[in-house]
Amino acid sequence: MHTRRFSPLLLAGDIGFFFVFALIGLSSHEKDYSPAAFARTVLPFLLPWVASAFVSGLYTKRAGVEPASVVKPVLLAWLPAWAVGLALRSLVWGRPFVPAFAIVTLVINGALLLAWRATAAALQHDEAKAS
């Protein structure tokens, strides 16, 4: 049985993992943990991700979803969000385009999102089996 309700937990988890990425980046490069530093690090990628995830239906609770089945939908939402995030980072926040950063962002944020979403799916699947 599948339910399609908004899941604040999925949204909160996504936001949390973008903040983890920002903490890693800021601690590795800038050591500036000001609200402005977080905003210019998190928002260019978080905003397009949330929009893409909403459009893709990734914020609905789908009880019984297999963890392996999250890979394709997450990647299909992450790839355009990543591209828009790179553009926003350069055009709105005035940060230079750095190919190495683009690749690291694609891979690390993608891996964090996939790990988090697979874990959430596994928990939902286990919850659905128990009921």
Backbone as JSON Lines, residues from 0, in Angstrom:
{"i":0,"aa":"M","n":[0.84,-1.18,0.0],"ca":[0.0,0.0,0.0],"c":[0.89,1.24,0.0]}
{"i":1,"aa":"H","n":[0.59,2.18,-0.85],"ca":[1.37,3.4,-0.95],"c":[0.55,4.58,-0.45]}
{"i":2,"aa":"T","n":[1.18,5.42,0.34],"ca":[0.52,6.65,0.76],"c":[1.27,7.8,0.13]}
{"i":3,"aa":"R","n":[0.57,8.85,-0.19],"ca":[1.18,10.01,-0.84],"c":[0.85,11.26,-0.03]}
{"i":4,"aa":"R","n":[1.52,11.41,1.06],"ca":[1.37,12.6,1.89],"c":[2.71,13.31,1.94]}
{"i":5,"aa":"F","n":[2.66,14.6,2.13],"ca":[3.89,15.37,2.28],"c":[4.66,14.85,3.48]}
{"i":6,"aa":"S","n":[5.97,14.72,3.33],"ca":[6.82,14.23,4.41],"c":[7.79,15.31,4.86]}
{"i":7,"aa":"P","n":[7.49,15.98,5.97],"ca":[8.43,16.99,6.48],"c":[9.78,16.39,6.85]}
{"i":8,"aa":"L","n":[9.79,15.11,7.22],"ca":[11.05,14.45,7.57],"c":[12.0,14.41,6.37]}
{"i":9,"aa":"L","n":[11.47,14.12,5.18],"ca":[12.32,14.09,4.0],"c":[12.88,15.47,3.69]}
{"i":10,"aa":"L","n":[12.06,16.48,3.8],"ca":[12.53,17.85,3.58],"c":[13.6,18.23,4.61]}
{"i":11,"aa":"A","n":[13.34,17.93,5.87],"ca":[14.31,18.25,6.93],"c":[15.62,17.5,6.73]}
{"i":12,"aa":"G","n":[15.55,16.25,6.33],"ca":[16.76,15.47,6.08],"c":[17.56,16.04,4.93]}
{"i":13,"aa":"D","n":[16.88,16.43,3.86],"ca":[17.56,17.04,2.72],"c":[18.28,18.32,3.15]}
{"i":14,"aa":"I","n":[17.57,19.16,3.86],"ca":[18.17,20.42,4.34],"c":[19.38,20.12,5.2]}
{"i":15,"aa":"G","n":[19.25,19.14,6.08],"ca":[20.35,18.76,6.95],"c":[21.59,18.33,6.18]}
{"i":16,"aa":"F","n":[21.4,17.56,5.13],"ca":[22.55,17.1,4.37],"c":[23.18,18.21,3.54]}
{"i":17,"aa":"F","n":[22.41,19.19,3.1],"ca":[23.02,20.34,2.44],"c":[23.82,21.17,3.45]}
{"i":18,"aa":"F","n":[23.35,21.23,4.68],"ca":[24.12,21.92,5.71],"c":[25.4,21.16,6.05]}
{"i":19,"aa":"V","n":[25.35,19.85,6.05],"ca":[26.57,19.05,6.26],"c":[27.58,19.37,5.18]}
{"i":20,"aa":"F","n":[27.13,19.4,3.93],"ca":[28.02,19.74,2.82],"c":[28.62,21.13,3.02]}
{"i":21,"aa":"A","n":[27.8,22.08,3.43],"ca":[28.3,23.44,3.66],"c":[29.33,23.46,4.79]}
{"i":22,"aa":"L","n":[29.06,22.75,5.86],"ca":[30.03,22.69,6.97],"c":[31.37,22.11,6.51]}
{"i":23,"aa":"I","n":[31.3,21.06,5.73],"ca":[32.53,20.45,5.22],"c":[33.29,21.46,4.36]}
{"i":24,"aa":"G","n":[32.59,22.1,3.45],"ca":[33.23,23.06,2.56],"c":[33.79,24.26,3.29]}
{"i":25,"aa":"L","n":[32.99,24.82,4.19],"ca":[33.46,26.0,4.92],"c":[34.64,25.66,5.83]}
{"i":26,"aa":"S","n":[34.6,24.51,6.46],"ca":[35.72,24.15,7.34],"c":[36.97,23.81,6.55]}
{"i":27,"aa":"S","n":[36.8,23.34,5.33],"ca":[37.95,23.0,4.49],"c":[38.58,24.2,3.81]}
{"i":28,"aa":"H","n":[37.77,25.22,3.52],"ca":[38.27,26.3,2.68],"c":[38.25,27.67,3.34]}
{"i":29,"aa":"E","n":[37.13,28.04,3.93],"ca":[36.98,29.43,4.38],"c":[37.09,29.61,5.89]}
{"i":30,"aa":"K","n":[36.65,28.66,6.62],"ca":[36.59,28.75,8.08],"c":[35.74,29.93,8.55]}
{"i":31,"aa":"D","n":[34.81,30.34,7.7],"ca":[33.87,31.43,8.01],"c":[32.5,30.8,8.16]}
{"i":32,"aa":"Y","n":[31.98,30.78,9.38],"ca":[30.7,30.15,9.65],"c":[29.59,31.17,9.86]}
{"i":33,"aa":"S","n":[29.74,32.33,9.27],"ca":[28.73,33.38,9.4],"c":[27.47,32.99,8.62]}
{"i":34,"aa":"P","n":[26.35,33.61,8.97],"ca":[25.12,33.35,8.2],"c":[25.3,33.64,6.71]}
{"i":35,"aa":"A","n":[26.05,34.68,6.37],"ca":[26.28,35.01,4.95],"c":[27.06,33.89,4.25]}
{"i":36,"aa":"A","n":[28.06,33.33,4.93],"ca":[28.85,32.24,4.35],"c":[27.98,31.01,4.14]}
{"i":37,"aa":"F","n":[27.13,30.69,5.12],"ca":[26.22,29.56,4.96],"c":[25.25,29.81,3.82]}
{"i":38,"aa":"A","n":[24.72,31.01,3.74],"ca":[23.75,31.33,2.68],"c":[24.36,31.15,1.3]}
{"i":39,"aa":"R","n":[25.55,31.69,1.1],"ca":[26.15,31.59,-0.24],"c":[26.64,30.18,-0.56]}
{"i":40,"aa":"T","n":[26.78,29.34,0.46],"ca":[27.2,27.96,0.24],"c":[26.01,27.03,0.06]}
{"i":41,"aa":"V","n":[24.97,27.22,0.88],"ca":[23.84,26.3,0.89],"c":[22.76,26.69,-0.13]}
{"i":42,"aa":"L","n":[22.36,27.94,-0.14],"ca":[21.18,28.34,-0.91],"c":[21.27,28.09,-2.42]}
{"i":43,"aa":"P","n":[22.42,28.31,-3.07],"ca":[22.43,28.08,-4.51],"c":[22.07,26.64,-4.91]}
{"i":44,"aa":"F","n":[22.33,25.69,-4.03],"ca":[22.03,24.3,-4.35],"c":[20.77,23.79,-3.66]}
{"i":45,"aa":"L","n":[20.52,24.27,-2.45],"ca":[19.33,23.83,-1.71],"c":[18.05,24.29,-2.4]}
{"i":46,"aa":"L","n":[17.98,25.55,-2.81],"ca":[16.75,26.06,-3.41],"c":[16.36,25.31,-4.68]}
{"i":47,"aa":"P","n":[17.29,25.12,-5.64],"ca":[16.88,24.33,-6.82],"c":[16.58,22.87,-6.49]}
{"i":48,"aa":"W","n":[17.3,22.31,-5.5],"ca":[17.01,20.93,-5.11],"c":[15.59,20.8,-4.58]}
{"i":49,"aa":"V","n":[15.21,21.69,-3.66],"ca":[13.87,21.61,-3.08],"c":[12.82,21.77,-4.18]}
{"i":50,"aa":"A","n":[13.01,22.71,-5.08],"ca":[12.06,22.9,-6.18],"c":[11.99,21.65,-7.05]}
{"i":51,"aa":"S","n":[13.14,21.1,-7.43],"ca":[13.19,19.92,-8.27],"c":[12.58,18.71,-7.56]}
{"i":52,"aa":"A","n":[12.86,18.58,-6.27],"ca":[12.32,17.45,-5.5],"c":[10.8,17.56,-5.37]}
{"i":53,"aa":"F","n":[10.29,18.77,-5.16],"ca":[8.84,18.94,-5.08],"c":[8.19,18.58,-6.41]}
{"i":54,"aa":"V","n":[8.73,19.1,-7.5],"ca":[8.18,18.82,-8.83],"c":[8.23,17.32,-9.13]}
{"i":55,"aa":"S","n":[9.29,16.66,-8.68],"ca":[9.47,15.23,-8.92],"c":[8.68,14.34,-7.97]}
{"i":56,"aa":"G","n":[8.02,14.93,-7.0],"ca":[7.25,14.15,-6.03],"c":[8.1,13.48,-4.97]}
{"i":57,"aa":"L","n":[9.3,14.0,-4.74],"ca":[10.19,13.38,-3.76],"c":[9.91,13.79,-2.31]}
{"i":58,"aa":"Y","n":[8.9,14.63,-2.11],"ca":[8.53,15.0,-0.75],"c":[7.21,14.38,-0.34]}
{"i":59,"aa":"T","n":[6.82,13.32,-1.02],"ca":[5.66,12.57,-0.59],"c":[6.15,11.32,0.11]}
{"i":60,"aa":"K","n":[5.48,10.97,1.17],"ca":[5.84,9.77,1.91],"c":[5.31,8.57,1.14]}
{"i":61,"aa":"R","n":[6.19,7.72,0.74],"ca":[5.8,6.52,-0.02],"c":[6.16,5.29,0.81]}
{"i":62,"aa":"A","n":[5.25,4.88,1.64],"ca":[5.51,3.71,2.49],"c":[5.73,2.48,1.63]}
{"i":63,"aa":"G","n":[6.72,1.7,1.98],"ca":[6.99,0.47,1.28],"c":[7.95,0.6,0.12]}
{"i":64,"aa":"V","n":[8.53,1.75,-0.09],"ca":[9.48,1.95,-1.18],"c":[10.78,1.22,-0.85]}
{"i":65,"aa":"E","n":[11.3,0.5,-1.81],"ca":[12.58,-0.19,-1.65],"c":[13.72,0.82,-1.69]}
{"i":66,"aa":"P","n":[14.74,0.69,-0.85],"ca":[15.86,1.63,-0.85],"c":[16.54,1.78,-2.21]}
{"i":67,"aa":"A","n":[16.7,0.7,-2.96],"ca":[17.38,0.78,-4.26],"c":[16.58,1.58,-5.28]}
{"i":68,"aa":"S","n":[15.27,1.71,-5.05],"ca":[14.43,2.42,-6.03],"c":[14.53,3.93,-5.92]}
{"i":69,"aa":"V","n":[15.28,4.45,-4.95],"ca":[15.4,5.91,-4.83],"c":[16.49,6.47,-5.74]}
{"i":70,"aa":"V","n":[17.36,5.63,-6.25],"ca":[18.52,6.11,-7.0],"c":[18.1,6.93,-8.21]}
{"i":71,"aa":"K","n":[17.3,6.37,-9.07],"ca":[16.92,7.06,-10.31],"c":[16.17,8.37,-10.03]}
{"i":72,"aa":"P","n":[15.11,8.37,-9.2],"ca":[14.39,9.63,-8.98],"c":[15.26,10.71,-8.32]}
{"i":73,"aa":"V","n":[16.13,10.31,-7.4],"ca":[16.99,11.3,-6.75],"c":[17.98,11.88,-7.77]}
{"i":74,"aa":"L","n":[18.58,11.03,-8.57],"ca":[19.53,11.53,-9.57],"c":[18.83,12.4,-10.62]}
{"i":75,"aa":"L","n":[17.62,12.01,-11.03],"ca":[16.89,12.82,-12.0],"c":[16.49,14.19,-11.44]}
{"i":76,"aa":"A","n":[16.32,14.28,-10.15],"ca":[16.03,15.57,-9.52],"c":[17.32,16.33,-9.22]}
{"i":77,"aa":"W","n":[18.39,15.61,-8.83],"ca":[19.62,16.26,-8.44],"c":[20.36,16.88,-9.64]}
{"i":78,"aa":"L","n":[20.41,16.22,-10.76],"ca":[21.19,16.73,-11.9],"c":[20.74,18.12,-12.35]}
{"i":79,"aa":"P","n":[19.46,18.37,-12.58],"ca":[19.08,19.74,-12.96],"c":[19.26,20.73,-11.8]}
{"i":80,"aa":"A","n":[19.01,20.28,-10.57],"ca":[19.19,21.17,-9.42],"c":[20.66,21.58,-9.3]}
{"i":81,"aa":"W","n":[21.55,20.64,-9.53],"ca":[22.99,20.92,-9.47],"c":[23.38,21.95,-10.54]}
{"i":82,"aa":"A","n":[22.89,21.77,-11.77],"ca":[23.22,22.7,-12.85],"c":[22.68,24.1,-12.55]}
{"i":83,"aa":"V","n":[21.45,24.18,-12.08],"ca":[20.87,25.48,-11.72],"c":[21.64,26.07,-10.53]}
{"i":84,"aa":"G","n":[22.03,25.22,-9.59],"ca":[22.8,25.69,-8.43],"c":[24.13,26.3,-8.82]}
{"i":85,"aa":"L","n":[24.82,25.68,-9.77],"ca":[26.08,26.24,-10.26],"c":[25.85,27.61,-10.89]}
{"i":86,"aa":"A","n":[24.78,27.72,-11.69],"ca":[24.47,29.0,-12.32],"c":[24.12,30.06,-11.28]}
{"i":87,"aa":"L","n":[23.3,29.71,-10.3],"ca":[22.94,30.66,-9.24],"c":[24.18,31.09,-8.45]}
{"i":88,"aa":"R","n":[25.02,30.14,-8.15],"ca":[26.24,30.43,-7.38],"c":[27.08,31.48,-8.1]}
{"i":89,"aa":"S","n":[27.18,31.36,-9.41],"ca":[27.98,32.32,-10.19],"c":[27.24,33.63,-10.43]}
{"i":90,"aa":"L","n":[25.99,33.53,-10.88],"ca":[25.26,34.72,-11.31],"c":[24.7,35.55,-10.15]}
{"i":91,"aa":"V","n":[24.21,34.9,-9.12],"ca":[23.59,35.62,-8.01],"c":[24.59,35.91,-6.9]}
{"i":92,"aa":"W","n":[25.4,34.92,-6.56],"ca":[26.33,35.08,-5.44],"c":[27.72,35.5,-5.9]}
{"i":93,"aa":"G","n":[27.93,35.63,-7.18],"ca":[29.19,36.15,-7.7],"c":[30.4,35.27,-7.47]}
{"i":94,"aa":"R","n":[30.18,33.99,-7.3],"ca":[31.29,33.06,-7.09],"c":[31.78,32.57,-8.46]}
{"i":95,"aa":"P","n":[33.07,32.41,-8.63],"ca":[33.58,31.96,-9.93],"c":[33.22,30.49,-10.2]}
{"i":96,"aa":"F","n":[33.11,30.16,-11.47],"ca":[32.9,28.76,-11.84],"c":[34.24,28.05,-11.76]}
{"i":97,"aa":"V","n":[34.28,27.0,-10.96],"ca":[35.48,26.19,-10.8],"c":[35.1,24.74,-11.12]}
{"i":98,"aa":"P","n":[35.64,24.19,-12.21],"ca":[35.25,22.83,-12.6],"c":[35.43,21.79,-11.49]}
{"i":99,"aa":"A","n":[36.51,21.88,-10.74],"ca":[36.73,20.9,-9.66],"c":[35.62,21.0,-8.61]}
{"i":100,"aa":"F","n":[35.22,22.23,-8.27],"ca":[34.12,22.43,-7.31],"c":[32.82,21.85,-7.87]}
{"i":101,"aa":"A","n":[32.58,22.07,-9.16],"ca":[31.36,21.55,-9.78],"c":[31.3,20.03,-9.66]}
{"i":102,"aa":"I","n":[32.41,19.37,-9.91],"ca":[32.46,17.91,-9.84],"c":[32.3,17.43,-8.4]}
{"i":103,"aa":"V","n":[33.0,18.07,-7.48],"ca":[32.9,17.68,-6.06],"c":[31.46,17.87,-5.58]}
{"i":104,"aa":"T","n":[30.85,18.98,-5.94],"ca":[29.47,19.24,-5.53],"c":[28.52,18.2,-6.11]}
{"i":105,"aa":"L","n":[28.69,17.89,-7.37],"ca":[27.84,16.88,-8.01],"c":[27.95,15.55,-7.28]}
{"i":106,"aa":"V","n":[29.18,15.11,-7.02],"ca":[29.4,13.79,-6.45],"c":[29.05,13.74,-4.95]}
{"i":107,"aa":"I","n":[29.57,14.68,-4.18],"ca":[29.37,14.63,-2.72],"c":[27.92,14.89,-2.35]}
{"i":108,"aa":"N","n":[27.32,15.95,-2.88],"ca":[25.9,16.19,-2.56],"c":[25.03,15.06,-3.09]}
{"i":109,"aa":"G","n":[25.35,14.57,-4.28],"ca":[24.6,13.44,-4.82],"c":[24.7,12.22,-3.92]}
{"i":110,"aa":"A","n":[25.9,11.92,-3.45],"ca":[26.1,10.76,-2.56],"c":[25.38,10.96,-1.23]}
{"i":111,"aa":"L","n":[25.46,12.17,-0.67],"ca":[24.76,12.44,0.59],"c":[23.26,12.29,0.42]}
{"i":112,"aa":"L","n":[22.72,12.84,-0.66],"ca":[21.28,12.73,-0.91],"c":[20.88,11.26,-1.11]}
{"i":113,"aa":"L","n":[21.66,10.53,-1.88],"ca":[21.33,9.12,-2.12],"c":[21.39,8.3,-0.82]}
{"i":114,"aa":"A","n":[22.42,8.53,-0.02],"ca":[22.55,7.78,1.24],"c":[21.39,8.1,2.18]}
{"i":115,"aa":"W","n":[21.07,9.36,2.31],"ca":[19.97,9.78,3.18],"c":[18.64,9.23,2.67]}
{"i":116,"aa":"R","n":[18.39,9.38,1.37],"ca":[17.11,8.95,0.81],"c":[16.97,7.43,0.85]}
{"i":117,"aa":"A","n":[18.05,6.68,0.65],"ca":[17.99,5.21,0.75],"c":[17.71,4.79,2.18]}
{"i":118,"aa":"T","n":[18.32,5.48,3.14],"ca":[18.06,5.18,4.55],"c":[16.61,5.47,4.91]}
{"i":119,"aa":"A","n":[16.1,6.62,4.47],"ca":[14.7,6.97,4.73],"c":[13.76,5.95,4.1]}
{"i":120,"aa":"A","n":[14.06,5.51,2.87],"ca":[13.22,4.52,2.2],"c":[13.25,3.19,2.96]}
{"i":121,"aa":"A","n":[14.43,2.81,3.44],"ca":[14.54,1.55,4.19],"c":[13.71,1.63,5.47]}
{"i":122,"aa":"L","n":[13.76,2.76,6.14],"ca":[12.96,2.93,7.36],"c":[11.47,2.89,7.05]}
{"i":123,"aa":"Q","n":[11.06,3.55,5.96],"ca":[9.66,3.52,5.56],"c":[9.24,2.1,5.18]}
{"i":124,"aa":"H","n":[10.12,1.4,4.49],"ca":[9.83,0.03,4.08],"c":[9.65,-0.88,5.29]}
{"i":125,"aa":"D","n":[10.56,-0.75,6.26],"ca":[10.46,-1.55,7.48],"c":[9.19,-1.2,8.26]}
{"i":126,"aa":"E","n":[8.85,0.08,8.29],"ca":[7.64,0.53,8.99],"c":[6.4,-0.05,8.31]}
{"i":127,"aa":"A","n":[6.4,-0.07,6.99],"ca":[5.26,-0.6,6.24],"c":[5.11,-2.11,6.45]}
{"i":128,"aa":"K","n":[6.23,-2.82,6.52],"ca":[6.18,-4.26,6.73],"c":[5.68,-4.59,8.13]}
{"i":129,"aa":"A","n":[6.0,-3.75,9.1],"ca":[5.61,-4.0,10.49],"c":[4.13,-3.75,10.71]}
{"i":130,"aa":"S","n":[3.51,-2.91,9.86],"ca":[2.09,-2.62,10.09],"c":[1.18,-3.55,9.37]}
